[in-house]
């Protein structure tokens, strides 16, 4: 049987910051200025909502395993951060509508 969680417990859990890792694949056609702007937007979203970015690692251009939007390579960026669990859906929604981001993967680190 599924475990029932009270509304009070949910409110307490929403106030905690959990560890996440975000992998972004950004279009290879994006110039340096737009690349920086995209990364700034992600950083501002996380820090503006009370999150804390611990590390951002740019891997550079890498070959993709399969074509995404007719691209065979993309700029990879990995970011580790802390964020409230309730805000992850909002972050993913903003990444999905971004034209520069080809793919993203958000993982919770335990």
Number of C-alpha atoms within 10 A of each C-alpha: 3 4 5 6 8 8 9 8 9 11 11 9 14 14 12 13 16 17 19 19 19 16 18 22 23 24 22 19 13 16 10 9 8 12 18 12 12 19 16 12 13 16 17 14 16 20 14 10 11 13 19 17 17 11 10 16 11 12 12 12 15 13 12 13 8 10 11 14 8 7 14 14 19 24 21 21 18 17 19 20 21 20 23 18 16 15 15 16 11 11 14 15 10 14 20 14 10 13 11 18 21 19 16 17 12 17 13 15 11 6
